[in-house]
Amino acid sequence: MIVDEMTDRQAETYLSSEGIAHGAQHGLGRLSNDTNLVQRVVPEQEPRERLTGYRGPYRINPVFKDALADLLAGSQ
C-alpha cells in the first residue's frame, strides 16, 4: 500500500478503491501513535497541528519495509 509516502487522505482513498475500510479516517495517524509500523515524515509537531492535526505524509518504518515487501510478494 504505502510505497514511499502517503497522507491519511491518500490512504483512505486507496483503501476505499480496494473495497477495504470504508470511512476509515486517520488510520495512518492511529497506526503511527499506537505502533512503530508507520511513522510521520515530519516528526516534530508544527504549530498549526494544534488546530488542524497532522496532515502530512507517513511512511513505513524502514525497519519493517523489507519484511513487509517480502510478505506482500509472497501473497501474490
N, C-alpha and C positions, 0 to 999 in steps of 0.2 A: 504494500500500500504506500508507505512513505519511502520514496526512492531517495530523495535528498532532503528537502524541507517542505513542510506543509502547514498551513494555518488550520485552526479549528473549522472554519467555514469550508475550506477545500476538502478536509477530511469528511465533513458531513455530506458534502455534495457527492464525493466519491462513494461513500457507504450507501447513500440513497440510490445512486445509479446502479449499484450492485444488488439492491433489494435488501440491504442489511441496515439495521439500526435506524429506521426512520425516526426523525425527530431527536436523535441523539445530539445534544448540544454540549459543547465544551468538553467533549470526550478526551481530546488530547491534553487539555488542561488538567482534567481529573487524573489521567494516567501520569502526567508529569508530577502532580502533587502527591499521588499515592504510591508510585512505583519509580524505579530507575529506568524503566523501559524507554521512555521518551524524555527529552529534555528541551527546555526553551533554547532558542538560538540566541536570544538576548537575555542573559541570565540575571542581570541586575534589574531591579524594579524601576520603572520610569515614572515620573510624577503623574502623568496623565492616567496611568493604570488605576489610580485610586478612584477615578471617575468611570472609566470605560472597561477596565480589566485588560489583561494582556491579550493583544490581538495579533501578535507577531507569530512567526513560524516556529514549529517544533521540528525536531529531528530524532531519529532513532539513536539511542545511546550507542556510541561506537563500540562499546564492549559487547553489545548484543547483535550488532549489524550482520556480521558474517554468519553467526549461528542462525539468525532469522532467515537470511538469504538461503542457506542450505536447507532449512526446514521447508520453506516455500517451494524450492526447486524439487524437493523430494515428493511434494504433494501434488505435483502437476503431471 
